[in-house]
Amino acid sequence: MATKEKAEKEAAKAAEKAATEEEKLRKAQEKESKKAGKEAKSAGPKKNVSSYFHFQGARRAALKEAHPELGEPKRKKEAAAGADGVAAAKQAVFFYKKSQRSAVAEANPEAAPAELVQMMEQAFEALSEEERAPFEEKAAADLTRYEEEIAAEAKALIALSEPALAVGVEFVRERASREPAAAETSWLCSRLKDEHRILTSIDGPHDNVLVIKPPLCFSRSDAEQLVHALRSELVGMRGADLAGVTATPT
């Protein structure tokens, strides 16, 4: 009985192994068939090319030569600007290459772009001082442009770094007499700093003007917080609070 069970197990294993080998063979044949189909397709006749495609091919070189900037990605143009947004000053060789690009490309139609650049740079190095003069003048003018733009941008940045807003609130004890409320202003300045962490200063000939200079980034919620703090302190002010006020805080 044991011998029969053993034989059945071995037969089952053999059948499973045969099925596995058959599946591997099937997949290999399928792979070869797909590969042969692709090769046959690629070796077959090519799709016909339209007359417009031939026109493009004939005109591409001439258009590229006449408009070299059309093939430049936008990021390359942006890279010419420095970190501050001002385009870098160009050297004399740049203006020379710009003036000679078309002629050199026409004289060397088989040359690669890098080879054309090398030719023009070598030609520029061989120029005399007199021949270089017009290109040096253009470079000097472009350097002046660069310095002026840098100065203008620096001036704008300095202006932005200054306080964007300053508010002065004059405090008096009575509207009719306009008696300066110096002690009240001093007390309020201290309360805003100690209780609300709002920094202000005091100005005016009678030390009764509370000056508020918020930073450049001052939101609507910041303004509402300031108004709420002023209102709560003014409403809660008592005469006894002013008894110990002897000096204007700095």
C-alpha positions in Angstrom: 0.0 0.0 0.0 2.8 2.4 0.9 4.6 1.6 -2.3 1.4 2.5 -4.3 1.1 5.9 -2.5 4.7 6.6 -3.1 4.3 5.9 -6.8 1.3 8.1 -7.1 3.2 11.0 -5.5 6.1 10.6 -7.8 3.8 10.5 -10.8 2.0 13.7 -9.6 5.4 15.4 -9.2 6.5 14.3 -12.6 3.2 15.6 -14.2 3.6 19.0 -12.4 7.2 19.3 -13.5 6.2 18.5 -17.1 3.5 21.1 -17.0 5.9 23.7 -15.7 8.4 23.0 -18.4 5.6 23.1 -21.0 4.6 26.6 -19.7 8.1 27.9 -19.9 8.5 26.6 -23.4 5.2 28.3 -24.4 6.3 31.7 -23.0 9.7 31.4 -24.7 8.0 30.7 -28.1 5.5 33.6 -27.5 8.4 35.9 -26.8 10.3 34.8 -29.9 7.2 35.3 -32.0 6.7 38.8 -30.8 10.3 39.7 -31.4 10.1 38.3 -35.0 6.9 40.3 -35.6 8.6 43.5 -34.5 11.6 42.8 -36.7 9.4 42.1 -39.7 7.5 45.3 -39.1 10.6 47.4 -38.9 12.1 45.8 -42.0 9.0 46.5 -44.0 8.3 49.5 -46.2 8.4 52.9 -44.5 5.4 55.2 -44.3 5.3 57.7 -47.1 6.6 61.2 -46.3 4.4 64.2 -47.2 5.7 67.1 -49.4 5.3 69.4 -46.4 7.8 67.3 -44.5 10.3 67.6 -47.4 9.7 71.3 -47.5 10.5 71.6 -43.8 13.7 69.6 -44.2 14.9 71.8 -47.0 14.1 75.0 -45.2 15.2 74.1 -41.6 18.9 74.9 -42.0 18.2 78.3 -43.6 15.6 79.2 -41.0 17.9 78.1 -38.1 20.7 80.3 -39.5 18.5 83.3 -40.0 16.8 83.0 -36.6 19.3 81.2 -34.2 17.3 82.5 -31.2 14.2 80.4 -32.1 15.8 77.2 -31.1 17.0 78.4 -27.6 14.9 77.2 -24.7 13.3 79.9 -22.5 15.4 78.8 -19.5 18.6 79.6 -21.4 17.5 83.2 -21.9 16.5 83.4 -18.3 19.9 82.1 -17.2 21.5 85.2 -18.7 20.0 87.2 -15.9 21.8 87.2 -12.6 20.4 86.2 -9.2 19.2 89.8 -8.8 17.3 89.7 -12.1 19.6 92.0 -14.0 21.1 90.6 -17.2 24.9 90.2 -16.9 27.1 92.6 -18.8 28.3 91.2 -22.1 31.9 91.1 -23.3 33.2 92.4 -26.6 33.6 88.8 -28.0 29.8 88.4 -27.6 29.1 91.3 -29.9 31.7 90.1 -32.4 30.2 86.6 -32.6 26.7 88.1 -33.0 27.9 90.1 -36.0 29.8 87.2 -37.6 27.5 84.2 -36.8 25.6 84.2 -40.1 28.7 84.6 -42.3 30.7 82.0 -40.5 27.8 79.5 -40.6 27.3 80.1 -44.3 31.0 79.6 -45.0 31.1 76.4 -42.9 27.7 74.6 -43.5 29.0 71.2 -42.2 30.5 72.6 -38.9 28.8 71.8 -35.6 27.6 74.8 -33.5 30.5 74.3 -31.0 33.0 74.4 -33.9 31.5 77.6 -35.2 31.8 79.2 -31.8 35.4 78.2 -31.6 36.2 79.6 -35.0 34.7 82.9 -34.1 36.5 83.1 -30.8 39.8 82.4 -32.5 39.1 85.0 -35.2 38.3 87.6 -32.5 41.6 86.8 -30.7 43.4 87.5 -34.0 41.8 91.0 -34.4 43.9 94.1 -34.0 43.1 96.7 -31.4 41.6 98.9 -34.1 39.4 96.1 -35.4 38.3 95.3 -31.8 37.4 98.9 -31.0 33.7 98.9 -32.1 33.0 95.7 -30.2 34.8 97.0 -27.1 32.6 100.2 -27.3 29.5 98.1 -27.3 30.8 96.1 -24.3 31.5 99.3 -22.4 28.0 100.6 -23.2 26.5 97.3 -22.0 28.5 97.5 -18.8 27.1 101.0 -18.1 23.6 99.6 -18.6 24.3 96.8 -16.2 25.7 99.1 -13.5 22.7 101.5 -13.9 20.2 98.6 -13.5 22.1 97.2 -10.5 22.1 100.7 -8.8 18.4 101.1 -9.6 17.5 97.7 -8.2 19.6 98.3 -5.1 17.8 101.6 -4.5 14.5 99.9 -4.8 15.5 97.2 -2.3 16.7 99.9 0.2 13.3 101.7 -0.2 11.5 98.4 0.5 13.5 97.8 3.7 12.4 101.1 5.2 9.2 101.2 7.3 6.2 101.1 5.0 3.8 102.8 7.5 4.0 105.1 10.5 1.1 106.3 12.6 1.2 109.0 15.2 -1.6 109.3 17.8 -1.7 112.5 19.8 -3.2 112.2 23.3 -4.8 115.2 25.1 -6.8 115.3 28.4 -9.5 117.7 27.0 -10.4 118.5 23.5 -11.0 122.1 24.3 -7.8 122.9 26.1 -5.7 120.3 24.3 -3.7 119.8 27.4 -1.0 117.2 26.5 -1.5 113.8 28.2 2.2 113.0 28.6 1.8 110.6 31.6 -1.1 108.8 29.9 0.9 108.3 26.7 3.9 107.0 28.7 1.7 104.6 30.6 0.0 103.4 27.4 3.4 102.8 25.7 4.6 100.6 28.6 1.3 98.7 28.8 1.3 97.9 25.1 4.8 96.5 25.4 4.4 94.6 28.7 0.9 93.2 28.2 0.5 92.9 24.4 4.1 92.7 23.2 3.5 95.7 20.8 6.4 98.0 20.5 5.7 101.7 20.1 7.6 105.0 20.7 6.8 108.4 22.0 7.4 111.7 20.1 6.3 115.2 19.9 7.4 118.4 21.8 5.2 117.4 24.8 5.9 113.7 24.7 2.2 113.0 24.1 2.3 111.4 20.6 2.3 107.6 20.5 4.2 106.5 17.3 3.4 103.1 15.8 5.8 101.8 13.1 4.7 98.3 12.1 7.0 96.2 9.9 6.5 95.9 6.2 4.5 92.7 6.5 1.5 94.1 8.4 -1.8 92.2 7.9 -5.3 93.2 8.6 -5.4 90.8 11.6 -2.3 92.6 12.9 -4.1 96.0 12.6 -7.2 94.6 14.4 -5.1 93.3 17.2 -3.4 96.7 17.6 -6.8 98.5 17.7 -8.2 96.0 20.2 -5.2 96.5 22.5 -5.4 100.3 22.4 -9.2 100.2 23.1 -8.9 97.8 26.1 -6.0 99.7 27.7 -7.7 103.2 27.2 -11.0 101.9 28.7 -9.2 100.3 31.7 -7.0 103.3 32.4 -7.4 104.8 36.0 -6.0 107.8 37.7 -4.2 105.6 40.2 -2.3 104.0 37.3 -0.7 107.3 36.4 0.5 108.2 39.9 3.8 106.3 39.5 4.6 107.5 35.9 7.5 109.8 36.2 9.5 109.4 33.0 8.8 108.7 29.3 9.9 105.2 28.4 12.5 104.9 25.7 
